[in-house]
């Protein structure tokens, strides 16, 4: 399971546990409240890759619901990996305040949000009832687009998932004939998907916010 390091101003709302800090990839997240249009939201950031997740409420249930919904829109992972993510990455077993060496990715995101309030406000206003898990995906897309690291974040996250929980290829049927062909895929990260196809899909996802981010 993962570990959550939160902003000190949330200390009275979240537990403080003792225990060894995990060194495994994808297991450490940082959390900070953030103001958008004078309303408080919560920004979770995976320390290593910088994958962000927005929620409007504190709580592991809301976080995991929004996070898995975001990944379901990305066809980079298969169902066994999504199940593994829910059990090991999107659930927490240790909470403690953020250490003094605050994650640079979180700090950068907070600065981006503060300096682009108009864009984030417009994204919120595009939804009449901003509450469903799908709505929060738009905030993630906007933040990643403004950071300029959208493709790198998603590709690194998926690469680490495939390294931590690879999906084994089934053995061929006995007596089956096969031939060796020249590799054309981005292995071992995405297996069935070519690198060009992956980049095309990522670009399609972020075109949704091209009009907003260009203003």
Buried (B, 14 or more C-beta within 10 A) or exposed (E): EBBBBBBEEBEEEBEEEEEEEBEEBBBBBBBBBBEBBEEEBBBBBBBBBBBBBBBBEBEBEBBBBBBBBBBBEBEBBBEEBBEBBBEBBBBBBBBBBBEEEBBEBBEBBBEBBEEBEEBBBBBBEEEEEBEEBEBBBBBBBBBBBBBEBBBBBBBBBBBBBBEBBEBEEEEEEEEEEEEEEEEEBBEEBBBEBEBEBBEEBBEEBBEEBEEBBEE
